[in-house]
Amino acid sequence: MERLLDRDPYAGAQVAERIAARGLAWWRAEGRILGYGNRRNLESICWLGGNLTPVLASEPAVDAYADLLAGEERLCSSIVGRADAVLGLWDRLRGHWGPARDVRANQPLLAADRPPELPADPQVRPVRTGEVDRLFPAAVAMYTEEVGVSPLAEDGGRGYRRRVTDLVRAGRAYARFVDGRVVFKAELAVVTRRTAQIQGVWVAPEWRGRGIATAAMAAVVRDALIRVAPTVSLYVNDFNVPARRVYARCGFRPVGTLATVLF
């Protein structure tokens, strides 16, 4: 399993982190792991939990996963992974699971393995445990803007706040504060032995257009490479041209294309 995940360390990072942390038993991992291939030659796996994530899924593997899942009620909130596999699954499952709230078919997957050559913002730092209350409103604003629904809707935000708190305690949440308010934030949402995946990048609306994002991201990338993992990675919507420019300036290079189906 580990060797298979090593073949796709960036697109399979979320699955690799879950398996490393909790093992293969679905009742401990809060999900199921489907496999394609035989016992001696596992070709692909597919994580089924809050998200549905195929890893190294060829067209025959996609067909097999879709045949199995078509007879089940949809419980996941999204399908995310390499674009060819995700869009192939959705093409086969839409008649059973549809409709989708949004389909993001082209999300460049980017990675970097060296610190940016440009200056980093010295005011961007890991968030301290006593600063969760200051970070949380910014995290809610980012999530709502990016996903299109509020994380407060389902349980008043209790589960999302736990997630934010856990990231802060693990030293995986970064922010720049001005007069006690967050003007930039980002998290290392996924960490494996191969990569730290950055998510939740957000600049306060009133600070956009001032050019703070590039130096802020440079600070996150530099610290993550020194302290956390040998590479950093992220994925971005293709239409988010300003963000893609920032990531290019910070040394990120394309390593594939993801897609996300949101329910």
C-alpha positions in Angstrom: 0.0 0.0 0.0 2.8 2.4 0.9 4.7 1.7 -2.3 1.5 2.3 -4.3 0.9 5.6 -2.6 4.5 6.6 -3.2 3.9 6.4 -6.9 1.5 9.4 -6.7 2.7 11.3 -3.6 0.8 14.6 -4.4 -2.6 13.5 -5.7 -2.7 10.7 -3.2 -1.5 12.7 -0.2 -4.8 12.9 1.7 -5.3 9.1 1.5 -1.7 8.5 2.5 -2.1 10.7 5.6 -5.2 8.9 6.7 -3.7 5.4 6.2 -0.5 6.4 8.0 -2.4 7.9 10.9 -5.2 5.3 11.4 -4.3 2.1 9.5 -6.6 0.2 7.1 -9.5 -0.7 9.4 -12.5 1.3 8.1 -14.1 1.5 11.5 -11.0 3.3 12.8 -10.4 5.4 9.8 -14.0 6.6 9.4 -14.0 5.4 5.8 -13.5 2.4 3.5 -10.6 1.6 1.2 -11.5 -0.1 -2.0 -8.7 -1.8 -4.0 -8.3 -2.8 -7.7 -6.0 -5.6 -8.7 -4.9 -8.8 -7.1 -3.3 -9.4 -3.7 0.2 -9.5 -5.1 -0.3 -6.7 -7.6 -2.5 -4.0 -6.2 -2.9 -1.4 -9.0 -5.2 1.2 -7.5 -7.0 2.2 -4.3 -10.0 4.3 -3.7 -10.8 6.0 -0.4 -14.5 6.3 0.5 -15.3 8.5 3.5 -16.3 12.1 3.7 -14.6 12.3 0.3 -14.3 9.8 -2.5 -10.7 9.8 -3.7 -9.4 7.4 -6.4 -5.6 6.9 -6.5 -3.8 5.6 -9.6 -7.2 4.6 -11.1 -7.0 3.4 -14.7 -10.1 3.3 -16.8 -10.8 -0.4 -15.8 -10.3 0.5 -12.2 -12.7 3.5 -12.5 -15.3 1.1 -14.1 -14.9 -1.4 -11.3 -15.3 1.3 -8.6 -18.3 2.8 -10.3 -20.0 -0.6 -10.7 -19.6 -1.2 -6.9 -20.6 2.3 -5.8 -23.6 2.8 -8.1 -25.7 0.5 -5.9 -24.9 2.4 -2.8 -26.3 5.6 -1.3 -24.0 8.6 -1.7 -22.6 9.5 1.7 -19.5 11.5 0.6 -19.6 15.3 0.2 -17.2 15.4 -2.8 -15.2 13.3 -5.3 -11.6 14.6 -5.6 -8.5 13.3 -7.2 -6.7 13.1 -10.6 -9.0 14.7 -13.1 -9.3 11.7 -15.5 -10.4 9.3 -12.7 -12.7 11.8 -11.0 -14.5 12.8 -14.2 -14.7 9.2 -15.3 -16.3 8.2 -12.0 -18.7 11.1 -12.1 -19.7 10.3 -15.7 -20.6 6.8 -14.5 -22.2 7.8 -11.1 -24.1 11.0 -12.0 -27.2 9.0 -12.9 -27.2 7.4 -9.4 -25.7 10.2 -7.2 -26.6 13.4 -9.1 -27.0 16.2 -9.3 -23.7 17.8 -8.2 -23.6 21.3 -6.7 -20.4 22.1 -8.7 -17.9 20.3 -10.9 -14.4 21.8 -11.0 -12.9 19.9 -13.9 -9.5 21.6 -14.1 -7.5 22.2 -10.9 -3.8 22.4 -11.6 -1.8 20.4 -9.0 1.5 22.1 -8.1 4.6 21.3 -6.1 7.8 22.8 -4.9 10.9 21.3 -3.3 13.1 24.3 -2.6 12.5 27.6 -0.8 11.3 30.6 -2.9 14.0 32.9 -4.1 12.0 36.0 -3.2 11.7 37.6 0.2 9.3 36.0 2.8 7.0 38.1 4.9 8.5 38.0 8.4 5.0 38.7 10.0 3.6 35.4 8.7 4.0 32.8 11.5 2.4 29.7 13.0 -0.8 30.5 14.8 -0.6 30.1 18.6 -3.1 28.0 20.6 -4.5 31.1 22.3 -5.3 32.7 18.9 -7.9 30.2 17.6 -10.7 32.7 18.3 -9.0 35.2 16.0 -8.3 32.7 13.3 -11.7 31.0 13.2 -13.7 33.8 11.6 -11.1 34.0 8.8 -11.2 30.2 8.4 -15.0 30.3 8.1 -14.8 33.2 5.5 -12.3 31.2 3.4 -14.3 28.0 3.5 -17.5 29.7 2.6 -15.9 31.6 -0.3 -14.1 28.6 -1.6 -16.6 25.8 -1.2 -19.8 27.8 -1.6 -21.5 26.7 1.7 -20.8 27.7 5.3 -19.0 25.3 7.6 -21.4 26.5 10.3 -24.5 25.1 8.6 -24.4 21.5 9.7 -23.5 21.5 13.4 -23.0 25.2 14.2 -19.4 24.9 13.2 -18.3 22.6 16.1 -16.7 20.0 13.8 -14.9 22.7 11.7 -13.7 24.5 14.8 -12.2 21.3 16.1 -10.4 20.8 12.8 -9.0 24.4 12.9 -8.0 23.9 16.5 -6.2 20.7 15.7 -4.2 22.3 12.9 -3.2 25.1 15.2 -2.1 22.7 18.0 -0.1 20.8 15.4 1.8 23.9 14.2 0.2 23.6 10.8 -1.8 26.9 10.7 -0.2 30.1 9.6 -1.4 33.7 9.7 -0.4 37.3 9.5 -2.2 39.5 12.1 -2.7 43.2 11.8 -4.3 44.9 14.9 -5.4 41.5 16.1 -7.2 40.6 12.8 -6.1 38.0 10.3 -5.2 39.5 7.0 -3.6 36.3 5.5 -4.0 32.7 6.4 -3.0 29.2 5.1 -2.8 25.7 6.6 -0.8 22.5 6.0 -4.0 20.6 5.7 -2.3 17.3 4.8 1.1 16.1 5.9 2.8 12.9 4.7 6.5 11.8 4.7 6.6 13.0 1.1 4.8 16.3 1.1 2.9 19.0 3.0 -0.2 20.0 1.2 -1.2 23.7 1.6 -4.9 24.5 1.7 -7.1 27.3 3.0 -5.0 30.2 1.5 -7.0 33.4 2.1 -6.4 37.1 2.1 -8.8 39.4 3.8 -10.9 41.2 1.1 -9.8 44.7 2.1 -6.1 43.6 1.8 -6.5 42.1 -1.7 -4.6 43.9 -4.5 -1.9 45.1 -2.1 0.6 42.4 -3.1 0.9 40.7 0.3 0.1 37.2 -0.9 3.4 36.4 -2.6 5.6 37.2 0.3 3.1 35.5 2.7 3.1 32.3 0.7 6.9 32.4 0.5 7.0 32.4 4.3 4.7 29.4 4.5 6.6 27.4 1.9 10.0 28.2 3.5 8.9 27.1 7.0 7.1 24.0 5.7 10.2 22.8 3.8 12.5 23.5 6.8 10.2 22.1 9.5 7.7 19.7 8.1 8.2 17.9 4.8 10.7 17.6 1.8 8.1 19.1 -0.6 5.1 21.3 -0.5 2.1 20.9 -2.8 -1.3 22.4 -3.4 -4.1 22.5 -6.0 -5.9 25.6 -7.3 -8.9 26.3 -9.5 -7.8 27.0 -13.1 -9.8 30.2 -13.2 -8.1 31.7 -10.1 -5.4 33.5 -12.2 -4.1 35.8 -9.4 -3.5 32.8 -7.1 -1.7 30.9 -9.9 0.6 33.8 -10.4 1.5 33.9 -6.7 2.2 30.2 -6.7 4.4 30.5 -9.8 6.4 33.3 -8.2 6.9 31.0 -5.2 8.5 28.3 -7.3 5.6 25.9 -7.7 5.6 23.7 -10.8 2.8 21.7 -12.4 2.7 18.0 -11.5 -0.8 17.1 -12.8 -4.4 18.1 -12.9 -7.1 17.3 -10.3 -10.8 17.7 -10.4 -13.5 18.1 -7.7 -17.2 17.2 -7.8 -19.0 19.0 -4.9 -22.4 17.8 -3.6 
